[in-house]
Structures are given as structure tokens and as C-alpha cells.
Amino acid sequence: MSDTPNEHLAGILSDFEGTAAGLETDSFTSMEDREEEDAGIMTENIKEESKADQSLQEDRLEAHAKTEENESKEEAEQVEADLKVQLCEPFPGLQTGLIRSADLFGYVGIESVLDQMRRKTVKAGFEFNIMVVGQSGLGKSTLVNTLFKSKVSRKSSTPNYEEKISKTVRLHAVSHVIEEKGVKMKLTVIDTPGFGDQINNQNCWEPIVKYVNEQYEKYLREELNVNRKRRIPDSRVHCCIYFLPASGHSLRPIDVEFMKRLGKIVNIVPVIAKADTLTVEERQEFKERIRQDLEANGIHVYPQRELDEDPEDRILNDRIRASIPFAVVGTDKEHQVNGHKVLGRKTKWGIIEVENVAHCEFANLRDLLIRSHLQDLKDVAHNVHYETYRVRRLNESNMNLSELVLSSWPLQNKMDKCETESHL
């Protein structure tokens, strides 16, 4: 039997709906595929861009490294050229060259020279001469004893209140040999009792200037001897600690005059004595006023800015110069603080710890004098102050010798003439 028209129409409609559903499904599927393809393309693009950025950054780093390498090579070549110039200066006709450790065929042992120098220096020992200047009662002896943690300086103050104040400035030197871990140092402390204790302190610095110059003269005479000693005893003053009273105002005229005169012939390190009598704010204001007074009066204290040899020294010395004058407290008594023994002064408000930087600047002064600049103090005393004195004295001697020769020249000619005539 054949289908009726209605059934035939229903079949056509169902086929059409199936085809439309299939087309719709295919379109959804193709859209998802396209989205996945687009996402994949975007990911690949991002990866390529990141790779390009990474390669560009690597190129930049490599170019920067090459630039730094070229700059370091140029600096090394410049240093090598300067060194060659320095080596060639004393001997113009001599050819010199710089051989680096990488160019050596093997180990030579040049570095052992440092060990040899150390052994020889330790065996011979060191000498260090320190002068303390200031009014009586400022704790000069106590501070020196605290610096070296031993009784190296005399106690000027005694329980006897009838002790008379010296009418003139006297110098008193005490020497000790201090040994620490096999290293010996002969320490000489020069005290100046009577300085600044009079009503009229005019020219009270003259005995100190005379003493410093006498030590230079003694060393110079030893150098000029025909048969001089293998090691000349060194009694020259390497450092002068000048004690300022904690007045909180500014430098006194005696302070200015003393440091003006002594700053030209010896290394001066100014300190504020008994700084625990000032508050932290008063101390900072006092230090600032003292620095202004030093600059206004042209006073050069150690370390001198013009003697900085390289940038490292300049950075370290600038930090020291910013702390000068050191606000210090001295004591030789120990107290218990949190179960530990510390050097300090006990008050009813608490204990002032001498080696605590938050309480005072004693640790900075000790580091300057002993741990970081002791050898530099000796070098500056020898190469700058003593050399200035030596040149001046030799020029004076040459002038006196030339005057003596000129004055004796007519007499010598007359004697030669008489001798000639007698021979005739």
C-alpha cells in the first residue's frame, strides 16, 4: 500500500529537522574548534613573544657584561700604564714591565715577604708615644689607663688636698712595655701637669712645643751620625690627645691657641672629657660648635683631609671627622650588667658603660688610636711633621754653613797669599 499524503509530508518534515539539527551541531563543533585553534595560536604567539623578550634581555645583559669587561680591561691597562710610568720614572733609561701572577710559570713565593716582614716586626716590637694635654681634673690619666686596660699612666689627683698646683707646665713621661698575644709594644705616655691651671695662661703651650721639637732634634741628630744605630730609638710624639672641658659652649681662647700651634707639628685628636655630664642633645650641639670653631680658625686635627691616600681611606676618615671631637668617659672600675662585667661609672640613675657606643664614644676613640690608625699616626708623624722639621733644620744648617764659608773666605785668601809670598 502506498503512503498517504499526510504521512509523506510528516516524513519530509522529520528529515528536514534532522538535517537542521545536524547542521546546528556541526556549526557548534566548528566554533569550538575555531576557539581552540585561536587559543592555541594566541598561546604560541605569547610563547614566541616571551622567547623574544628573553633573548633581547639576554642580549642586553651580554652587552652590559661586555661593556663592564671592556671598562675593567681599560682600567687595568690604565693602572698597568701608570705602574709602568712609576717604575720607569726613577730610572729613565731602564726598561721595565709588569708580569701578572697568571703569566708566571709556577709558584714563586713573593707573597711570603709579608710573613717575613710580620715575623721581623713582631720580634723587634713597636713603639708608640702618646701625649695627653688638658686641665687638671679632666681624667687624662684615667682615660689612658682605660684605653690600654692597665695602669700605664700616673694618677695626678691624690686624696691630699694640700697638694700645690704647679706654677709652670711640667712634662712627665712614663714608659711601659705591653704584650698581647706575642706582640710587644713600648708605650710612652707624656703627661702635662700644670697646663691651663693658672690665672694667666699666656704662652703655657711653649714648654710642650719645645718638648716636641726636642724629640725631633734628637732623632735628627741620630740620623745624621756617621756611625748611627741600626735602630734609632723613637721618642717623637706620635699623637696628642687634647682634653676639652664639657662646658657646652664653644672653644676657649687657650684651646684655639694651643691647637693652632701644636696642630702644625704633631697629630692632635680633641676629645670632650667627662661627657656624661652632658645630655645627648647638649653633646651633639657642643660637638657641632667645636667643629665650626675648628674650621673657622683653620685648625687641622687628625686625620687631615689632604693626607687621604685613596677613596677607601677617605670614606673611613670622613666618618671619623664627622665624629670629632669624641665625647668620652673614662674609668677603671668594673660593674655587673646583665650578668657580664663591664667598665663603667655607677650613678644613682644607672651605670654608664664606657665601651657602649650608645653611652659615649670611647670605643670610637680606642679604634682610631689603636685598632685602625696606630700605624698611620706613626707614618704621618714621621713623613709629614718630622719631615717638615728636618727640612727646616737642614736648610738652617746649610745657610749657617754657607755664611761661615763666606765669612772665612777672605781670611783664607789672605792666608794663601801670605803662604805664597813666604814661599817666594
KAZIZI-V281118 format. One record per pair of residues at least 24 apart in sequence whose C-alpha atoms are under 8 Angstrom apart, sorted by the first residue. I is the first residue (numbers start at 1). J is the second residue. Records with the same first field share a line. If there is no record, write none. Layout:
I->J / J
This chain:
122->182 / 183 / 184
123->183
125->183 / 184 / 185 / 186
126->184 / 185 / 186
127->185 / 186 / 187 / 188 / 234
128->185 / 186 / 187 / 188 / 238 / 378
129->187 / 188 / 189 / 190 / 235 / 236 / 237 / 238 / 239
130->187 / 188 / 189 / 190 / 237 / 238 / 239 / 240 / 241
131->189 / 190 / 191 / 192 / 237 / 239 / 240 / 241
132->189 / 190 / 191 / 192 / 240 / 241 / 242 / 243
133->191 / 192 / 195 / 240 / 241 / 242 / 243
134->192 / 195 / 196 / 242 / 243 / 244
135->193 / 194 / 195 / 196 / 197 / 243
136->193 / 194 / 195 / 197
138->243 / 245 / 273 / 274
139->273 / 274 / 330
140->243
142->330 / 331 / 332
143->329 / 330 / 331
145->332
146->330 / 331 / 332
147->366
149->332
152->176 / 189
153->189
156->193
165->194 / 197
166->193 / 194
167->194 / 198
168->194 / 195 / 204
169->193 / 194 / 195 / 204 / 207
170->194 / 207
171->208
196->254
201->254
205->258
209->261 / 262
212->236 / 237 / 265 / 266
213->389
216->386 / 389 / 390
220->390
236->381
237->266 / 381
238->266 / 267 / 377 / 378 / 381
239->266 / 267 / 268 / 269 / 377 / 381
240->266 / 267 / 268 / 269
241->268 / 269 / 270 / 271
242->268 / 269 / 270 / 271
243->270 / 271 / 272 / 273
244->270 / 271 / 272 / 273
245->272 / 273 / 274
246->272 / 273 / 274 / 275 / 277 / 278
248->278 / 282 / 283 / 285 / 286
249->286 / 289
250->286 / 289 / 290 / 293
251->290 / 293
256->294 / 297 / 299
259->299
260->297 / 298 / 299 / 300
263->299 / 300 / 301
264->300 / 385
265->385 / 386
266->381 / 385
267->301 / 302 / 303 / 377 / 380 / 381
268->300 / 301 / 302
269->301 / 302 / 324 / 325
270->301 / 324 / 325 / 326
271->324 / 325 / 326 / 327 / 328
272->325 / 326 / 327 / 328
273->327 / 328 / 329
274->327 / 328 / 329 / 330
275->327 / 328 / 329 / 360
276->328 / 329 / 352 / 360
283->327
287->324 / 325
290->325
291->324 / 325
326->361 / 362 / 364 / 365
327->360 / 361 / 362
328->354 / 360 / 361 / 362 / 365
329->354 / 360 / 361 / 362
330->354 / 362
